[in-house]
Amino acid sequence: MGQMLLNYQQILKLPIYNQTKLEYKVSARYASKNDITGYFHISTEADNLLRGEVTFPSTEIDAAKKMAFVQGDNGKCVLKEFDTIVTLPVGQFTVYIQNNSEEDFFLDCIEFIHVFPDNIVPFNTSLSVTPGNSPTNHKSIDL
């Protein structure tokens, strides 16, 4: 799929069904010519799991140009990782992203990357991957 344009004060509401209660790091892949101030929120019917203001730095500045990126239709797409690890329950939850800047914000992907304890491999052991499988345990939602 392509990138989703969020204009000033536009909100993306993304309902998701989770099958496994695990801890995840959340990241968003995006492109913007200017810094974007926004709001990011993950909620269930019973709880607010993660919410607050967020700044998505311009993907056109020198620091972003040195980062790994994916070339999109609307510029370089880079990953913004959120610091908070969130436990996603089994069942329905909703992700909200709002653009509070008057600049265009192109959202490409939201990723939920499973963390601890299953991704830890002690340094004195080896990790083998069966052909067709991957050692990475993450879920990505392309927009």
DSSP file (Angstrom, degrees, kcal/mol; ACC not computed):
  #  RESIDUE AA STRUCTURE BP1 BP2  ACC     N-H-->O    O-->H-N    N-H-->O    O-->H-N    TCO  KAPPA ALPHA  PHI   PSI    X-CA   Y-CA   Z-CA
    1    1 A M              0   0    0      0, 0.0   142,-0.2     0, 0.0     2,-0.1   0.000 360.0 360.0 360.0 166.6    0.0    0.0    0.0
    2    2 A G        -     0   0    0    141,-0.4     2,-0.2     1,-0.2    70,-0.0  -0.213 360.0 -73.4 -92.0-174.7    1.0    3.6   -0.3
    3    3 A Q        -     0   0    0     -2,-0.1     2,-0.5   139,-0.1   105,-0.2  -0.501  40.8-129.4 -80.3 149.7    1.6    6.3    2.2
    4    4 A M  E     -A  107   0A   0    103,-3.4   103,-3.0    -2,-0.2     2,-0.5  -0.894  16.9-140.3-102.6 124.4   -1.3    7.9    4.1
    5    5 A L  E     -A  106   0A   0     -2,-0.5     2,-0.6   101,-0.2   101,-0.2  -0.719  13.8-166.8 -84.5 125.5   -1.4   11.7    4.1
    6    6 A L  E     -A  105   0A   0     99,-3.1    99,-1.3    -2,-0.5     3,-0.1  -0.964   9.6-162.5-111.4 116.0   -2.5   13.3    7.4
    7    7 A N    >   -     0   0    0     -2,-0.6     3,-2.2     1,-0.2    92,-0.4  -0.226  47.5 -44.7 -84.0-179.6   -3.3   17.0    7.0
    8    8 A Y  T 3  S-     0   0    0      1,-0.3    92,-0.2    94,-0.2    -1,-0.2  -0.252 127.3  -7.8 -53.0 123.7   -3.5   19.6    9.8
    9    9 A Q  T 3  S+     0   0    0     90,-3.4    -1,-0.3     1,-0.2     2,-0.2   0.524  95.6 143.4  63.2  11.9   -5.5   18.1   12.8
   10   10 A Q    <   -     0   0    0     -3,-2.2    89,-2.0    89,-0.3     2,-0.4  -0.593  37.6-149.8 -77.8 143.2   -6.5   15.0   10.8
   11   11 A I  E     -F   98   0B   0     -2,-0.2     2,-0.5    87,-0.2    87,-0.2  -0.951   7.6-149.7-120.3 132.0   -6.7   11.8   12.8
   12   12 A L  E     -F   97   0B   0     85,-3.0    85,-1.9    -2,-0.4     2,-0.5  -0.892  13.1-165.1 -95.1 126.4   -6.0    8.3   11.7
   13   13 A K  E     -F   96   0B   0     -2,-0.5    83,-0.2    83,-0.2    -2,-0.0  -0.968   8.0-177.9-113.8 118.9   -8.1    5.7   13.7
   14   14 A L  E     -F   95   0B   0     81,-3.1    81,-2.2    -2,-0.5     2,-0.3  -0.880  11.7-157.5-124.9  98.8   -6.8    2.2   13.2
   15   15 A P  E     -F   94   0B   0      0, 0.0     2,-0.4     0, 0.0    79,-0.2  -0.577  18.2-176.3 -75.2 135.9   -8.7   -0.6   15.0
   16   16 A I  E     -F   93   0B   0     77,-3.2    77,-2.7    -2,-0.3     2,-0.5  -0.981  21.3-145.1-134.6 142.8   -6.5   -3.7   15.5
   17   17 A Y  E     -F   92   0B   0     -2,-0.4     2,-0.4    75,-0.2    75,-0.2  -0.952  17.2-158.6-109.0 124.5   -7.2   -7.2   16.9
   18   18 A N  E     -F   91   0B   0     73,-2.7    73,-2.9    -2,-0.5     3,-0.1  -0.853  12.0-170.9-104.4 135.3   -4.3   -8.8   18.8
   19   19 A Q  S    S+     0   0    0     -2,-0.4     2,-0.4    71,-0.2    71,-0.1   0.614  71.1  46.3 -98.5 -15.2   -4.1  -12.6   19.3
   20   20 A T  S    S-     0   0    0     69,-0.2     2,-0.8    71,-0.1    -1,-0.2  -0.984  74.7-132.0-137.0 124.5   -1.3  -12.8   21.8
   21   21 A K        +     0   0    0     -2,-0.4     2,-0.3    -3,-0.1    69,-0.1  -0.646  53.4 136.8 -75.7 111.0   -0.7  -10.8   25.0
   22   22 A L  E     -B   88   0A   0     66,-1.0    66,-2.1    -2,-0.8     2,-0.4  -0.910  57.0 -96.5-145.3 169.2    3.0   -9.7   24.8
   23   23 A E  E     -B   87   0A   0     92,-0.4    92,-2.2    93,-0.4     2,-0.3  -0.784  45.2-175.0 -92.1 138.6    5.2   -6.6   25.3
   24   24 A Y  E     -BC  86 114A   0     62,-3.0    62,-2.8    -2,-0.4     2,-0.4  -0.965  27.7-139.1-134.5 148.2    5.9   -4.6   22.2
   25   25 A K  E     - C   0 113A   0     88,-2.6    88,-3.0    -2,-0.3     2,-0.4  -0.855  30.6-145.2 -93.9 143.9    8.0   -1.6   21.1
   26   26 A V  E     + C   0 112A   0     58,-0.5    56,-2.8    -2,-0.4     2,-0.3  -0.910  22.4 171.4-114.6 138.1    6.0    0.6   18.8
   27   27 A S  E     -DC  81 111A   0     84,-2.1    84,-3.1    -2,-0.4     2,-0.4  -0.972  18.3-149.9-141.1 158.5    7.4    2.5   15.8
   28   28 A A  E     -DC  80 110A   0     52,-2.2    52,-2.7    -2,-0.3     2,-0.5  -0.995   8.4-147.0-129.3 134.3    6.0    4.5   12.9
   29   29 A R  E     +DC  79 109A   0     80,-3.2    79,-3.2    -2,-0.4    80,-1.6  -0.890  38.1 150.1-100.4 130.0    7.6    4.9    9.5
   30   30 A Y  E     -DC  78 107A   0     48,-2.2    48,-2.1    -2,-0.5     2,-0.3  -0.901  37.0-138.8-150.8 170.1    6.9    8.3    8.0
   31   31 A A  E     + C   0 106A   0     75,-2.1    75,-2.5    -2,-0.3     2,-0.3  -0.995  26.2 157.1-137.5 141.2    8.0   11.1    5.7
   32   32 A S        -     0   0    0     44,-0.4    27,-2.7    -2,-0.3    28,-0.5  -0.933  38.0-144.4-161.2 141.5    7.8   14.9    6.3
   33   33 A K  S    S+     0   0    0     71,-0.4     2,-0.3    -2,-0.3    27,-0.1   0.711  91.2  30.5 -78.0 -20.3    9.6   17.9    4.9
   34   34 A N  S    S-     0   0    0     70,-0.4    25,-0.2    23,-0.1     2,-0.1  -0.862 102.5 -77.3-131.8 164.9    9.3   19.7    8.3
   35   35 A D        -     0   0    0     -2,-0.3     2,-0.5    23,-0.1    68,-0.1  -0.408  47.9-149.8 -60.3 138.5    9.1   18.7   12.0
   36   36 A I  E     -G   56   0B   0     20,-2.7    20,-3.3    -2,-0.1     2,-0.5  -0.964   7.4-157.5-117.6 125.2    5.6   17.4   12.8
   37   37 A T  E     +G   55   0B   0     -2,-0.5    63,-2.4    18,-0.2    64,-0.3  -0.876  33.6 147.9 -96.6 131.7    4.0   17.8   16.2
   38   38 A G  E     -GH  54  99B   0     16,-3.1    16,-2.2    -2,-0.5     2,-0.4  -0.771  44.0-106.8-147.7-169.2    1.3   15.2   16.7
   39   39 A Y  E     -GH  53  98B   0     59,-1.9    59,-2.6    14,-0.3     2,-0.4  -0.998  23.0-166.6-134.0 134.1   -0.5   13.0   19.2
   40   40 A F  E     +GH  52  97B   0     12,-2.5    12,-1.5    -2,-0.4     2,-0.4  -0.982  12.6 172.3-125.6 134.1   -0.2    9.3   19.5
   41   41 A H  E     -GH  51  96B   0     55,-2.4    55,-3.2    -2,-0.4     2,-0.5  -0.991  17.9-172.2-148.0 130.8   -2.6    7.1   21.4
   42   42 A I  E     +GH  50  95B   0      8,-3.3     7,-1.9    -2,-0.4     8,-1.6  -0.995  25.6 167.7-120.0 126.1   -3.2    3.4   21.9
   43   43 A S  E     -GH  48  94B   0     51,-2.5    51,-3.0    -2,-0.5     2,-0.2  -0.965  25.5-161.8-140.0 155.0   -6.3    2.4   23.8
   44   44 A T        -     0   0    0      3,-3.1    49,-0.1    -2,-0.3    47,-0.0  -0.646  48.7 -94.4-114.4 179.3   -8.6   -0.5   24.7
   45   45 A E  S    S+     0   0    0     47,-0.4     3,-0.1    -2,-0.2    48,-0.1   0.813 126.5  34.9 -63.4 -27.4  -12.2   -0.2   25.9
   46   46 A A  S    S+     0   0    0      1,-0.2     2,-0.3     0, 0.0    -1,-0.2   0.630 121.9  21.7-102.7 -15.9  -10.8   -0.4   29.5
   47   47 A D        -     0   0    0      0, 0.0    -3,-3.1     0, 0.0     2,-0.7  -0.989  59.6-123.8-155.4 154.6   -7.4    1.4   29.4
   48   48 A N  E     -G   43   0B   0     -2,-0.3    -5,-0.2    -5,-0.2     3,-0.2  -0.928  29.7-178.5 -98.7 111.5   -5.2    3.9   27.7
   49   49 A L  E     -     0   0B   0     -7,-1.9     2,-0.3    -2,-0.7    -6,-0.2   0.855  66.8  -1.9 -83.1 -36.4   -2.0    2.0   27.0
   50   50 A L  E    S+G   42   0B   0     -8,-1.6    -8,-3.3    36,-0.1    -1,-0.3  -0.937  74.0 149.9-157.1 127.8    0.1    4.7   25.5
   51   51 A R  E     +G   41   0B   0     -2,-0.3     2,-0.2   -10,-0.3   -10,-0.2  -0.987  14.1  94.8-160.5 153.6   -0.7    8.3   24.8
   52   52 A G  E     -G   40   0B   0    -12,-1.5   -12,-2.5    -2,-0.3     2,-0.1  -0.820  66.3 -49.5 150.9 173.2    0.8   11.7   24.5
   53   53 A E  E     -G   39   0B   0     -2,-0.2     2,-0.3   -14,-0.2   -14,-0.3  -0.414  51.4-172.8 -71.2 149.3    2.3   14.4   22.3
   54   54 A V  E     -G   38   0B   0    -16,-2.2   -16,-3.1    -2,-0.1     2,-0.5  -0.994  17.4-143.6-143.8 146.0    5.1   13.3   19.9
   55   55 A T  E     -G   37   0B   0     -2,-0.3   -18,-0.2   -18,-0.2   -20,-0.0  -0.962   6.4-160.8-112.8 126.7    7.4   15.1   17.5
   56   56 A F  E     -G   36   0B   0    -20,-3.3   -20,-2.7    -2,-0.5     3,-0.1  -0.917  24.2-135.6-101.9 107.4    8.3   13.5   14.2
   57   57 A P        -     0   0    0      0, 0.0   -25,-0.1     0, 0.0   -23,-0.1  -0.235  31.7 -86.7 -63.8 152.0   11.5   15.2   13.0
   58   58 A S    >   -     0   0    0      1,-0.1     3,-0.5   -25,-0.1     6,-0.2  -0.268  27.4-147.1 -53.6 139.0   11.8   16.3    9.4
   59   59 A T  T 3  S+     0   0    0    -27,-2.7    17,-0.2     1,-0.2   -26,-0.2   0.363  93.3  65.5 -90.8   5.8   13.1   13.5    7.2
   60   60 A E  T 3  S+     0   0    0    -28,-0.5    -1,-0.2   -27,-0.1   -27,-0.1   0.456  77.6 102.0-103.9  -3.8   14.9   16.1    5.0
   61   61 A I  S <> S-     0   0    0     -3,-0.5     4,-2.0     1,-0.1     3,-0.3  -0.372  86.4-106.6 -79.5 162.8   17.4   17.3    7.6
   62   62 A D  H  > S+     0   0    0      1,-0.2     4,-1.1     2,-0.2    -1,-0.1   0.873 118.2  55.4 -57.4 -40.9   21.1   16.1    7.6
   63   63 A A  H >4 S+     0   0    0      1,-0.2     3,-0.5     2,-0.2     4,-0.4   0.903 110.0  46.2 -60.8 -40.8   20.6   13.9   10.6
   64   64 A A  H >4 S+     0   0    0     -3,-0.3     3,-1.2     1,-0.2    -1,-0.2   0.844 104.5  61.5 -70.4 -33.1   17.8   12.0    8.9
   65   65 A K  H 3< S+     0   0    0     -4,-2.0    -1,-0.2     1,-0.3    -2,-0.2   0.770 102.5  52.4 -64.6 -23.8   19.7   11.7    5.7
   66   66 A K  T << S+     0   0    0     -4,-1.1    -1,-0.3    -3,-0.5    -2,-0.2   0.589  96.5  89.1 -85.9 -11.6   22.3    9.7    7.6
   67   67 A M  S <  S-     0   0    0     -3,-1.2     2,-0.2    -4,-0.4    -3,-0.0  -0.398  94.0 -91.8 -82.0 160.3   19.6    7.3    8.9
   68   68 A A        +     0   0    0     -2,-0.1    11,-0.4    11,-0.1     2,-0.3  -0.535  59.4 172.3 -66.3 137.3   18.4    4.2    7.2
   69   69 A F        -     0   0    0     -2,-0.2     2,-0.5     9,-0.1     9,-0.2  -0.944  35.6-132.4-145.4 164.8   15.4    5.1    5.1
   70   70 A V  E     -I   77   0C   0      7,-2.1     7,-3.0    -2,-0.3     2,-0.5  -0.989  32.5-122.9-116.7 128.5   13.0    3.8    2.5
   71   71 A Q  E     -I   76   0C   0     -2,-0.5     5,-0.2     5,-0.2     2,-0.2  -0.611  38.1-177.1 -74.9 120.7   12.4    6.0   -0.5
   72   72 A G  E >   -I   75   0C   0      3,-2.5     3,-1.2    -2,-0.5   -70,-0.0  -0.558  43.2 -97.8-109.4 177.0    8.7    6.7   -0.7
   73   73 A D  T 3  S+     0   0    0      1,-0.2     3,-0.1    -2,-0.2    -2,-0.0   0.743 124.3  40.8 -64.3 -23.6    6.6    8.7   -3.1
   74   74 A N  T 3  S-     0   0    0      1,-0.4    -1,-0.2    32,-0.0     2,-0.2   0.010 127.1 -70.8-118.4  26.9    6.7   11.7   -0.8
   75   75 A G  E <  S-I   72   0C   0     -3,-1.2    -3,-2.5   -44,-0.1    -1,-0.4  -0.673  81.7 -20.8 118.8-172.7   10.3   11.6    0.4
   76   76 A K  E     -I   71   0C   0     -2,-0.2     2,-0.5    -5,-0.2   -44,-0.4  -0.569  57.1-146.8 -75.2 130.3   12.5    9.6    2.6
   77   77 A C  E     +I   70   0C   0     -7,-3.0    -7,-2.1    -2,-0.3     2,-0.3  -0.881  21.9 177.9-100.4 124.3   10.6    7.4    5.1
   78   78 A V  E     -D   30   0A   0    -48,-2.1   -48,-2.2    -2,-0.5     2,-0.4  -0.807  29.3-105.4-120.8 164.4   12.4    6.9    8.5
   79   79 A L  E     -D   29   0A   0    -11,-0.4     2,-0.6    -2,-0.3   -50,-0.2  -0.754  20.2-162.1 -93.4 134.1   11.4    5.1   11.6
   80   80 A K  E     -D   28   0A   0    -52,-2.7   -52,-2.2    -2,-0.4     2,-0.4  -0.972  14.0-157.9-109.2 114.3   10.3    6.9   14.8
   81   81 A E  E     -D   27   0A   0     -2,-0.6     2,-0.3   -54,-0.2   -54,-0.2  -0.801  10.8-135.4 -94.6 133.9   10.6    4.5   17.8
   82   82 A F        -     0   0    0    -56,-2.8   -56,-0.4    -2,-0.4   -28,-0.0  -0.706   9.9-138.8 -85.9 139.1    8.5    5.3   20.8
   83   83 A D  S    S+     0   0    0     -2,-0.3     2,-0.3   -58,-0.1    -1,-0.1   0.822  76.7  85.9 -68.7 -33.4   10.4    4.9   24.1
   84   84 A T  S    S-     0   0    0    -58,-0.0   -58,-0.5     1,-0.0     2,-0.4  -0.522  70.7-141.5 -78.5 130.8    7.6    3.2   26.1
   85   85 A I        -     0   0    0     -2,-0.3     2,-0.4   -60,-0.1   -60,-0.2  -0.776  23.3-157.5 -85.9 133.4    7.2   -0.5   25.9
   86   86 A V  E     -B   24   0A   0    -62,-2.8   -62,-3.0    -2,-0.4     2,-0.7  -0.919  14.9-138.3-119.3 138.5    3.5   -1.4   25.8
   87   87 A T  E     -B   23   0A   0     -2,-0.4   -64,-0.2   -64,-0.2   -66,-0.1  -0.854  21.6-154.4 -92.8 114.6    1.8   -4.6   26.8
   88   88 A L  E     -B   22   0A   0    -66,-2.1   -66,-1.0    -2,-0.7     3,-0.1  -0.799  11.7-140.2 -92.4 123.6   -0.9   -5.3   24.2
   89   89 A P        -     0   0    0      0, 0.0     2,-0.3     0, 0.0   -71,-0.2  -0.286  28.4 -90.4 -76.5 164.6   -3.8   -7.4   25.5
   90   90 A V  S    S+     0   0    0    -71,-0.1     2,-0.3   -73,-0.1   -71,-0.2  -0.596  94.7  31.9 -69.5 134.2   -5.6  -10.1   23.6
   91   91 A G  E    S-F   18   0B   0    -73,-2.9   -73,-2.7    -2,-0.3     2,-0.2  -0.748 102.2 -11.8 117.4-164.3   -8.5   -8.6   21.8
   92   92 A Q  E     +F   17   0B   0     -2,-0.3   -47,-0.4   -75,-0.2     2,-0.3  -0.514  54.9 161.8 -80.1 135.3   -9.4   -5.3   20.2
   93   93 A F  E     -F   16   0B   0    -77,-2.7   -77,-3.2    -2,-0.2     2,-0.4  -0.951  24.9-136.9-142.2 165.3   -7.4   -2.1   20.6
   94   94 A T  E     -FH  15  43B   0    -51,-3.0   -51,-2.5    -2,-0.3     2,-0.5  -0.978   3.9-153.4-129.8 136.0   -7.2    1.1   18.6
   95   95 A V  E     -FH  14  42B   0    -81,-2.2   -81,-3.1    -2,-0.4     2,-0.4  -0.912  13.1-169.8-105.5 132.6   -4.3    3.3   17.5
   96   96 A Y  E     -FH  13  41B   0    -55,-3.2   -55,-2.4    -2,-0.5     2,-0.4  -0.983   6.3-178.9-121.3 133.5   -4.8    7.0   16.9
   97   97 A I  E     -FH  12  40B   0    -85,-1.9   -85,-3.0    -2,-0.4     2,-0.4  -0.996   7.0-171.3-130.6 128.0   -2.3    9.3   15.3
   98   98 A Q  E     -FH  11  39B   0    -59,-2.6   -59,-1.9    -2,-0.4     2,-0.7  -0.959  18.5-141.4-121.9 136.9   -3.1   13.0   14.9
   99   99 A N  E     + H   0  38B   0    -89,-2.0   -90,-3.4    -2,-0.4   -89,-0.3  -0.870  20.5 175.5 -93.8 114.1   -1.1   15.6   12.9
  100  100 A N        +     0   0    0    -63,-2.4     2,-0.3    -2,-0.7   -62,-0.2   0.246  54.0  88.0-102.3  11.7   -1.1   18.9   14.9
  101  101 A S  S    S-     0   0    0    -64,-0.3   -92,-0.2     2,-0.2     4,-0.1  -0.741  79.8-127.8-106.5 157.7    1.1   20.7   12.5
  102  102 A E  S    S+     0   0    0     -2,-0.3     2,-0.3   -94,-0.1   -94,-0.2   0.309  84.7  91.9 -86.1  10.9    0.1   22.7    9.4
  103  103 A E  S    S-     0   0    0    -68,-0.1    -2,-0.2   -96,-0.1     2,-0.2  -0.696  88.7 -94.2-102.2 156.5    2.6   20.7    7.3
  104  104 A D        -     0   0    0     -2,-0.3     2,-0.4   -97,-0.1   -71,-0.4  -0.467  35.8-164.1 -70.6 139.7    1.9   17.5    5.4
  105  105 A F  E     -A    6   0A   0    -99,-1.3   -99,-3.1    -2,-0.2     2,-0.7  -0.991   2.7-159.9-128.3 120.0    2.7   14.2    7.3
  106  106 A F  E     -AC   5  31A   0    -75,-2.5   -75,-2.1    -2,-0.4     2,-0.5  -0.894   5.2-160.9-107.5 111.5    2.9   11.0    5.3
  107  107 A L  E     +AC   4  30A   0   -103,-3.0  -103,-3.4    -2,-0.7   -77,-0.2  -0.801  16.2 170.1 -94.3 126.7    2.5    7.9    7.4
  108  108 A D  E     -     0   0A   0    -79,-3.2    35,-2.2    -2,-0.5     2,-0.3   0.789  58.7  -8.0-104.7 -37.8    3.9    4.7    5.7
  109  109 A C  E     -EC 142  29A   0    -80,-1.6   -80,-3.2    33,-0.2     2,-0.4  -0.988  44.9-148.1-163.6 145.9    3.8    2.0    8.4
  110  110 A I  E     -EC 141  28A   0     31,-2.0    31,-3.1    -2,-0.3     2,-0.4  -0.994  24.8-162.7-119.1 131.0    3.2    1.3   12.1
  111  111 A E  E     -EC 140  27A   0    -84,-3.1   -84,-2.1    -2,-0.4     2,-0.5  -0.917  16.6-162.6-119.4 142.0    5.2   -1.6   13.6
  112  112 A F  E     -EC 139  26A   0     27,-3.5    27,-3.3    -2,-0.4     2,-0.6  -0.967  17.5-167.5-118.4 109.8    4.7   -3.6   16.8
  113  113 A I  E     -EC 138  25A   0    -88,-3.0   -88,-2.6    -2,-0.5    25,-0.2  -0.884  19.2-127.7-108.6 116.5    8.0   -5.3   17.6
  114  114 A H  E     - C   0  24A   0     23,-1.8    23,-0.3    -2,-0.6     2,-0.3  -0.350  32.2-176.1 -63.4 135.0    7.9   -8.0   20.3
  115  115 A V        +     0   0    0    -92,-2.2   -92,-0.4     1,-0.3     3,-0.4  -0.770  27.7  35.4-124.9 172.8   10.4   -7.6   23.1
  116  116 A F  S    S+     0   0    0      1,-0.3   -93,-0.4    -2,-0.3    -1,-0.3   0.621  99.4  10.4   7.8 143.2   11.5   -9.5   26.2
  117  117 A P  S >  S+     0   0    0      0, 0.0     3,-1.7     0, 0.0    -1,-0.3  -0.970 120.9  48.4 -92.8  -9.1   11.9  -12.3   27.1
  118  118 A D  T 3  S+     0   0    0     -3,-0.4    -2,-0.1     1,-0.3    -3,-0.0   0.723 106.9  57.7 -68.0 -21.2   11.5  -14.4   23.9
  119  119 A N  T 3  S+     0   0    0     18,-0.1     2,-0.5     2,-0.0    -1,-0.3   0.435  83.4 102.1 -88.8   2.7   13.9  -12.2   21.8
  120  120 A I    <   -     0   0    0     -3,-1.7    -5,-0.0    -5,-0.0     0, 0.0  -0.760  47.1-177.6 -90.7 125.1   16.8  -12.7   24.2
  121  121 A V        -     0   0    0     -2,-0.5     6,-0.1     4,-0.1     4,-0.1  -0.976  30.1-122.4-119.3 114.6   19.4  -15.3   23.1
  122  122 A P    >   -     0   0    0      0, 0.0     3,-1.9     0, 0.0    -2,-0.0  -0.221  22.9-118.0 -55.6 146.3   22.2  -15.8   25.7
  123  123 A F  T 3  S+     0   0    0      1,-0.3    -2,-0.0     3,-0.0     0, 0.0   0.699 111.0  57.2 -63.2 -19.4   25.7  -15.1   24.2
  124  124 A N  T 3  S+     0   0    0      2,-0.1    -1,-0.3     0, 0.0     2,-0.3   0.255 100.1  68.7 -97.6  14.3   26.8  -18.7   24.7
  125  125 A T  S <  S-     0   0    0     -3,-1.9     2,-0.3    -4,-0.1    -4,-0.1  -0.769  75.0-125.7-121.6 170.9   24.0  -20.2   22.7
  126  126 A S        -     0   0    0     -2,-0.3     2,-0.5     2,-0.0    -2,-0.1  -0.851  10.1-139.5-117.7 156.4   23.2  -20.3   19.0
  127  127 A L        -     0   0    0     -2,-0.3     2,-0.4    -6,-0.1    -6,-0.0  -0.962  17.7-168.1-114.9 123.5   20.1  -19.3   17.2
  128  128 A S        -     0   0    0     -2,-0.5     2,-0.5     7,-0.0    -2,-0.0  -0.909   6.2-154.1-113.9 143.9   18.9  -21.5   14.3
  129  129 A V        -     0   0    0     -2,-0.4     3,-0.1     4,-0.1    -2,-0.0  -0.964  15.7-130.3-119.2 125.6   16.2  -20.5   11.9
  130  130 A T    >   -     0   0    0     -2,-0.5     3,-2.6     1,-0.1    -2,-0.0  -0.525  44.9 -90.5 -69.3 135.7   14.2  -23.0   10.0
  131  131 A P  T 3  S+     0   0    0      0, 0.0    -1,-0.1     0, 0.0     3,-0.1  -0.204 117.0  25.7 -49.5 133.3   14.1  -22.2    6.3
  132  132 A G  T 3  S+     0   0    0      1,-0.4     2,-0.2    -3,-0.1    -2,-0.1   0.288 108.0  93.5  93.1  -9.3   11.1  -20.0    5.6
  133  133 A N    <   -     0   0    0     -3,-2.6    -1,-0.4     2,-0.0    -4,-0.1  -0.689  62.3-142.4-111.3 167.7   11.0  -18.6    9.1
  134  134 A S        -     0   0    0     -2,-0.2    -4,-0.1     2,-0.2     0, 0.0  -0.967  15.5-138.5-130.3 144.5   12.6  -15.5   10.6
  135  135 A P  S    S+     0   0    0      0, 0.0     2,-0.4     0, 0.0    -1,-0.1   0.633  82.5  93.2 -74.8 -11.3   14.1  -14.9   14.0
  136  136 A T        -     0   0    0      2,-0.0     2,-0.7     1,-0.0    -2,-0.2  -0.680  60.4-162.8 -85.6 131.8   12.4  -11.5   14.2
  137  137 A N        +     0   0    0     -2,-0.4   -23,-1.8   -23,-0.3     2,-0.3  -0.826  39.0 124.0-115.3  90.7    9.0  -11.5   15.9
  138  138 A H  E     -E  113   0A   0     -2,-0.7     2,-0.4   -25,-0.2   -25,-0.2  -0.975  48.4-139.0-145.3 159.7    7.2   -8.4   14.9
  139  139 A K  E     -E  112   0A   0    -27,-3.3   -27,-3.5    -2,-0.3     2,-0.4  -0.972  19.2-168.0-120.1 135.1    4.0   -7.3   13.3
  140  140 A S  E     -E  111   0A   0     -2,-0.4     2,-0.6   -29,-0.2   -29,-0.2  -0.970  10.5-157.4-126.1 138.0    3.9   -4.5   10.8
  141  141 A I  E     -E  110   0A   0    -31,-3.1   -31,-2.0    -2,-0.4     2,-0.3  -0.923  12.5-156.7-116.3 105.3    0.8   -2.7    9.4
  142  142 A D  E      E  109   0A   0     -2,-0.6   -33,-0.2   -33,-0.2  -140,-0.1  -0.622 360.0 360.0 -79.8 138.5    1.5   -1.1    6.1
  143  143 A L              0   0    0    -35,-2.2  -141,-0.4    -2,-0.3   -34,-0.1   0.417 360.0 360.0-102.4 360.0   -0.8    1.8    5.3
